[in-house]
Amino acid sequence: MKFINIGFGNMVASDRIITIVSPDSAPVKRLIQDAKDTGRVIDVSCGRRTRSVIITDSEHVILCAIQAETIANRLDTGASEDDEEPEE
């Protein structure tokens, strides 16, 4: 299982991500509000402006302060914290 850094020391399992979208459109805003109402929102933006929204296969909605393109690049390149070999 690969983990992707989504900022501020937070990680998400890359195989659980369904989509990464911008939070600006009205349908996404409704999706976020519905998820808040049902307790499925995970806000990892640390008080900063939400720049991307990650939808997972468990229908959780993750609010992130990193651009969607940056997260997508991390998914493509496999840049993650668990790639490093542990020190002995």
N, C-alpha and C positions, 0 to 999 in steps of 0.2 A: 504494500500500500504506500503510495506516494502522498506526501503532504505539501501543500503550497502555502507559502507565507503570504498572508493577506494584510500584513501591517501590524505594528505595535506588538509584536511577539505572538500574534494569533495565526493559527494554521487551520487549514481545512483539507480533508481528504479529497484528492483530485478525482478519484473515481466516483465520488458522491455528487459532484457538480453536474447539474443539468444545463444551466445557462448562466451567463453573466450579462446583465443589461444596465443601461443608464437609468437613473431614477427620475428623469425629467418628464417622461410621458404620463398622461393621465391614467392609462391602464395600469402602469407600474405603480403609480401612487395609490390607486385603489387596491392593488394586490398587497402593498405594504400595509395599508390600513386594515384590510381584512385579516392579514397575518397578525397584526398587533391585537386585534379584537379576540383572536383565538389563541394567543400566546405562542405563536410560532416564529416570532422575530428574534434574531440575535443581532444586537447592535455592537459591532466591534470598531466603530468609528472614533471612539474615545472623545466624544464631544465635538469632533470636527464635522465639516460638511460631508454628507453622503455623496460619493462620486460614482459608486457602482453598487449593484444589488446582485447577490449570488443566490440562485434558486437551487436547492438540493433535491435529491430524489426522495427525501423524507418530508418534502413540502415545507421545510424550514426556509426562511427568508433571512439572509445575512446582509446587513447594511455595512458597507465598507468605505473607508476614506481614500482608497486607492482607485485610480482610473481603471475602467473595465479592460482597456487595451493592455495596461501593464500586467494585470492578472492573467490575461490571455497569453501574453508573451511568456510569463512564468510557466504556464501550463505547457506551451509548445516546447520550450527549451528544457523543461524538467528542472528548472532552478528551484531547489528546495533545501531546507535545512537538514534533511536526513540523508543527503548524498555524501556528506563528509564521513570519513572513517573515524571511529572512536579512537582516542589516544590511549596507548597502553602504558 
